[in-house]
Every structure is written in structure tokens, then in C-alpha cells.
């Protein structure tokens, strides 16, 4: 078995090939083109495994090389120290692949992976909108003009109330930018609605309270498939909803969260606030925990995890969300737990 470590960049890539005992068999630097990458990989004869670090080009490389090697691992960048060159980096990850010490990053040959570009662009757009609105409002705060009334951003006439021509000039440019960004946001929302009709997983998730077309697209784009998670607890960890206790010498010394997707955490946290506005199983779970004296933070965490578990279950089952079924399941689980505790007593 040969182990290939690739350090890929936009202009050039370096590959190092190791044998079973960790000896360097070959190394080469070549231009990062489809032709050159395939030439090198195909020139390594026999059984081979290949790895490269997660990055901007990782999915393109994954699709290019997944059928060219016996095993392909897209890995998390390992912690590094000391001297650094492309050859050193490629050799290090090749050696970690050889001894089975790499942490892989999920990739799949699926159309749903294409949603990642869409949700990433939407995230950038929303940040741009927030920044532009804050700068626009700041101009009015500088001269103590009201800027929190309804319809503030849809009334360009207010720009004339600014005291100097420089302020009016800057405000006019920011307002024009907001108009463009608002139009682009509407186009994104239309695309998300179209995906809800075109992709069954997106359509299924929109049946869950608190999960609209935008959040459904974000969930499907990040998860791609629910079957990569063996159970809901792995999904909680990946969604950064569960802290892990740090242990040393048998004693806890704090908590941290596993590496995961911050976007999933943001989606579930914001979805929680949406479900609190209606009457549904998640709101009833939260209210029931508060009624028996549980802290609000604990109740919020439980309801948020219930949302995450529901997303996983609805997608795996392929059936629409049923609020009554969710409530019955929760009660059955609670009664089973009570019965188990009675038997133990």
C-alpha cells in the first residue's frame, strides 16, 4: 500500500508518496490542473490511499480523485509547529494517513453539495446588509436624527435632513447599495423557495415548525445526508449543541465543544426562537420543563436538541412532520423512563 499526501494550492501542488514503513518513495511539485493531478496520481502504481487538507478546492479535488485511488480522505488540517514547506506538509499528512491518525471531513458526490455555495453566498450577503445598514444609521445618529421608526430604510427623503453635503453624499451611496442588496436578497429567497419545491429533503424539513425555506436549505446543504450520523447524539455534537467535559487524571477541568458546524448551531438556536411564538410540541416541552422548576437555559437547550433530533428523524424517515406524533412520542419516552426508574427503585 502506498500513501500519498497532497498539499494543494491554486497555482501548484506538492505530493509525497510514502511506503508501508514510512519511507519517502517519491515527491513532486506540479501545476494545479486536472491533467497534471491525474497524471501524477495515475503514475503511482499499485494500491494507494490519498489525502489532502480541507480547503477552497477540496470538493473539486474530491470529485476529481475519488475514483482514482483505493481510499480518499479529506482531512482536517493537523496542528503544526516548526519549519513549514509544502513538501513537509504533504509528508506529514501522508504519514498521519499511514498510521490512521487523520480526522476526515465529509464530502459526497451529491447535487446537495452544490447548496453549500448558495448558503455561503447568502451568509456573506446578510453580513453585507447588516454592515451597510449599521453604517447608514450611524450617519443619522451623528446628528441626533430618529432612525428606529418603521420604514426607515424605505424612505430616501430622510437623507435630505442630514446637515452636511458630505453626509448626504455618503448616505446616498449607502442607500443605493441597500437597494441592490435588497434585490439580491429577494433573488436568493426565490432560489431557496425553488429548492424547497425541487429537492425532497428541503421540502420535508420545511414541514417542521421553525424551519422555513432558508433554514431548510442551510440544513440540507451542510448535512447532505442524515445517514452519516449513526444517532442523534452524534448530530448534537456536530451541531455544537452539546459541551464535552475535559478530563485529566480522573478529574474534570472545564468544558468545550466538539469541532462541528457553527451554521447548524445558529440555525437551531434561531429556529428555537421561532417555535416559541407558536403552539407546538417544542413549545410545550419548554413550558413543561419551566413548570417543574427547570432553569430556562436547561429548557431552551432541551427544546433546541429536540428540534435537531426531529430534523434528523424526519429526514431519515422521509415522512412529513406530525406535531401530534411528536407529542405522543415524547410522552411515551417519558413514561418508559419513569417505568425504568421505578424498576431500579
C-alpha positions in Angstrom: 0.0 0.0 0.0 1.3 3.5 -0.9 0.2 6.6 1.0 0.0 9.9 -0.9 -0.1 13.3 0.9 -1.1 16.3 -1.3 -0.6 19.9 -0.3 -2.7 21.7 -2.9 -2.7 25.4 -3.8 -4.3 27.4 -6.6 -1.1 27.5 -8.6 0.9 24.5 -7.6 0.6 21.3 -5.7 3.1 19.1 -4.0 2.7 15.3 -3.5 4.7 13.0 -1.3 4.4 9.2 -1.6 5.2 7.0 1.4 5.6 3.2 1.7 4.2 1.0 4.4 7.2 1.7 6.7 7.0 5.4 6.2 9.9 5.8 3.8 9.6 8.5 1.2 9.3 6.8 -2.2 8.7 9.8 -4.3 7.9 13.5 -4.2 6.9 16.0 -6.9 5.6 19.5 -7.4 3.4 20.3 -10.4 0.9 22.8 -11.6 -2.6 22.5 -10.1 -4.5 21.4 -13.2 -6.8 18.5 -13.7 -4.4 17.0 -16.3 -1.3 17.2 -14.1 -3.0 15.9 -10.9 -4.4 12.9 -12.7 -1.0 12.3 -14.4 0.8 12.1 -11.1 -1.8 10.0 -9.2 -2.1 7.5 -12.1 1.7 7.2 -12.3 1.7 5.8 -8.7 1.2 2.1 -9.3 -0.5 -0.4 -7.1 -2.9 0.1 -4.1 -2.9 3.6 -2.9 -4.5 6.0 -0.4 -4.5 9.7 -0.8 -5.2 12.6 1.5 -5.3 16.4 1.3 -6.5 19.1 3.7 -10.0 20.7 3.7 -9.9 24.0 1.8 -11.5 26.0 -1.0 -10.6 23.4 -3.6 -11.3 20.3 -1.6 -14.6 19.4 -3.1 -13.3 19.8 -6.7 -10.3 17.6 -5.8 -12.6 15.1 -4.1 -14.8 14.7 -7.2 -11.7 14.5 -9.4 -9.8 11.9 -7.4 -12.5 9.7 -5.6 -12.4 7.0 -8.4 -8.6 7.2 -8.9 -7.5 5.7 -5.5 -8.5 2.9 -3.2 -9.3 5.4 -0.4 -9.6 9.2 -0.4 -9.5 11.2 2.9 -10.3 14.9 3.0 -8.7 15.7 6.4 -8.8 18.5 8.9 -5.5 20.4 9.0 -3.3 18.9 11.7 -1.7 21.1 14.3 1.6 22.2 13.1 4.8 23.7 14.5 8.4 24.2 13.4 9.6 24.5 9.8 6.9 24.6 7.1 7.1 23.9 3.4 4.7 22.3 1.0 6.8 19.1 1.0 6.9 18.9 4.8 3.1 19.4 5.0 2.4 16.8 2.3 4.7 14.3 4.1 3.1 14.9 7.5 -0.4 14.2 6.4 0.7 11.2 4.3 2.3 9.8 7.5 -0.8 10.5 9.5 -2.8 8.7 6.9 -0.5 5.7 7.1 -0.9 5.3 10.9 -4.6 6.2 10.8 -4.4 9.4 12.8 -6.3 11.8 10.4 -9.7 13.3 11.2 -11.7 13.2 8.0 -14.1 15.9 6.6 -17.3 14.8 5.0 -17.6 15.1 1.2 -20.0 13.3 -1.2 -20.8 13.1 -4.9 -24.3 14.6 -4.5 -26.2 17.5 -6.0 -27.0 18.6 -2.5 -23.3 19.6 -2.0 -24.0 22.4 -4.5 -26.3 24.1 -2.0 -23.2 24.9 0.1 -22.1 27.6 -2.4 -25.6 29.1 -2.2 -25.9 29.2 1.6 -22.3 30.5 1.9 -23.2 33.3 -0.6 -26.4 34.1 1.4 -24.4 34.3 4.6 -22.0 36.8 3.0 -24.9 38.8 1.7 -26.6 39.0 5.0 -23.4 40.2 6.7 -23.1 42.9 4.0 -26.7 44.0 4.5 -26.2 44.3 8.3 -22.9 46.2 7.9 -24.4 48.6 5.3 -27.5 49.3 7.5 -25.3 50.0 10.5 -23.2 52.5 8.6 -26.3 54.1 7.1 -28.0 54.5 10.6 -24.8 55.8 12.1 -24.9 58.9 9.9 -28.3 59.8 11.3 -27.2 59.1 14.9 -24.3 61.5 14.5 -26.8 64.4 14.2 -29.4 63.0 16.6 -32.0 62.2 13.9 -34.5 59.4 14.6 -33.6 56.2 12.9 -35.6 53.4 14.6 -39.1 54.1 13.2 -40.8 51.7 10.9 -40.0 52.1 7.2 -36.7 54.0 7.9 -34.8 52.2 5.2 -37.5 52.7 2.6 -37.6 56.5 2.9 -34.7 58.0 1.0 -36.2 61.5 1.6 -34.7 61.4 5.1 -31.3 61.8 3.6 -32.0 65.5 2.9 -32.3 66.0 6.7 -28.6 65.4 7.2 -26.7 68.5 8.0 -23.8 68.5 5.5 -23.4 67.7 1.8 -20.7 65.1 2.7 -23.1 63.2 4.9 -25.8 63.3 2.3 -23.3 62.1 -0.3 -22.2 59.1 1.8 -25.8 58.3 2.8 -26.9 58.3 -0.8 -24.3 55.8 -1.8 -25.2 53.5 1.1 -28.9 53.7 0.3 -28.2 52.8 -3.3 -26.1 49.9 -2.1 -29.0 48.8 0.2 -31.4 48.8 -2.8 -29.1 46.5 -4.7 -28.5 44.2 -1.8 -32.3 44.0 -1.1 -32.9 42.9 -4.7 -30.2 40.3 -4.4 -31.7 39.0 -1.2 -35.1 38.6 -2.9 -33.4 36.6 -5.6 -31.7 34.3 -3.0 -35.1 33.8 -1.3 -36.7 32.9 -4.7 -33.9 30.3 -5.2 -34.5 28.9 -1.7 -38.2 28.6 -2.4 -37.4 26.9 -5.7 -35.2 24.4 -3.9 -38.0 23.6 -1.5 -40.1 22.5 -4.4 -37.2 20.8 -6.3 -35.4 18.9 -3.5 -37.5 16.4 -1.4 -35.2 16.8 1.7 -35.7 20.6 1.7 -39.4 20.2 1.2 -39.6 17.7 4.1 -37.8 19.9 6.6 -40.0 22.9 5.9 -42.9 21.0 7.5 -41.1 21.3 10.9 -42.1 24.3 13.0 -39.4 26.9 12.9 -37.7 25.6 9.8 -38.6 27.7 6.7 -37.1 27.5 3.2 -33.9 29.4 4.2 -33.1 27.2 7.2 -34.1 24.0 5.4 -31.6 24.9 2.6 -28.9 25.6 5.1 -29.6 22.3 7.0 -29.6 20.2 3.8 -26.6 21.9 2.3 -24.5 21.3 5.4 -25.7 17.8 6.3 -26.2 16.4 2.7 -27.4 13.1 4.1 -28.7 12.2 7.6 -27.3 8.7 7.4 -23.8 10.0 8.1 -24.9 10.4 11.7 -25.4 7.0 13.5 -27.7 8.6 16.1 -29.0 11.9 17.3 -26.2 12.3 19.9 -23.5 12.4 17.1 -25.7 15.0 15.4 -25.9 17.1 18.6 -22.1 17.1 18.8 -21.7 18.0 15.1 -24.2 20.8 15.6 -22.2 22.1 18.6 -25.3 21.7 20.9 -23.5 19.5 23.5 -20.5 20.6 25.6 -17.9 17.9 26.4 -16.3 17.6 29.8 -12.5 17.9 29.7 -10.9 15.3 31.9 -7.3 14.8 33.3 -6.2 12.5 36.0 -9.8 11.5 36.5 -10.9 15.0 37.3 -13.0 17.4 35.2 -11.4 20.8 34.4 -13.9 22.6 32.3 -15.9 22.0 29.2 -15.5 22.6 25.5 -17.5 21.9 22.3 -16.5 19.3 19.7 -15.5 20.6 16.3 -18.6 21.0 14.2 -20.7 23.3 12.1 -21.4 26.7 13.6 -24.0 27.3 11.0 -26.1 24.3 12.3 -25.8 25.7 15.8 -27.0 29.1 14.6 -29.9 27.6 12.6 -31.2 25.6 15.6 -30.8 28.5 18.0 -32.7 30.8 15.8 -35.4 28.1 15.0 -35.9 27.8 18.8 -37.0 31.5 19.0 -39.4 30.9 16.0 -41.1 27.9 17.6 -41.6 29.8 20.9 -44.0 32.0 19.0 -46.5 29.2 18.3 -48.2 26.2 19.8 -46.2 23.1 19.0 -44.5 20.2 20.7 -41.3 22.1 21.2 -43.0 25.0 22.9 -45.0 22.6 25.1 -41.8 20.8 26.1 -40.2 24.1 27.0 -43.2 25.2 29.0 -43.4 21.8 30.8 -39.8 22.0 31.9 -40.3 25.6 33.2 -43.4 24.5 35.0 -41.5 21.9 37.1 -38.8 24.4 38.0 -36.1 23.7 35.4 -33.8 26.6 34.6 -34.7 28.5 31.4 -31.2 27.7 30.0 -31.8 24.0 30.5 -35.3 24.1 29.0 -34.0 26.0 26.0 -31.2 23.5 25.4 -33.6 20.6 25.6 -36.1 22.1 23.2 -33.3 23.0 20.8 -31.9 19.4 20.9 -35.5 18.2 20.3 -35.6 20.3 17.2 -32.3 18.8 16.0 -33.5 15.3 16.7 -36.7 16.0 14.8 -34.8 17.2 11.8 -32.7 14.0 11.7 -35.8 11.8 12.2 -38.0 13.5 9.6 -35.2 13.3 7.0 -34.3 9.7 7.7 -38.0 8.6 7.7 -38.9 10.5 4.6 -42.2 11.5 6.2 -43.6 14.9 6.9 -43.5 16.3 10.5 -46.5 15.4 12.6 -46.8 17.6 15.7 -49.2 15.1 17.4 -46.9 12.2 16.8 -44.0 14.2 18.2 -46.0 14.9 21.4 -47.1 11.2 21.8 -43.5 10.1 21.3 -42.3 12.5 23.9 -44.9 11.2 26.4 -44.1 7.6 25.7 -40.4 8.2 26.2 -41.1 9.9 29.5 -43.4 7.1 30.7 -40.8 4.5 29.7 -38.1 6.4 31.6 -40.4 6.6 34.7 -41.1 2.9 34.5 -37.3 2.1 34.3 -36.6 4.3 37.3 -39.4 2.5 39.3 -37.9 -0.9 38.5 -34.5 0.3 39.6 -36.0 1.6 42.9 
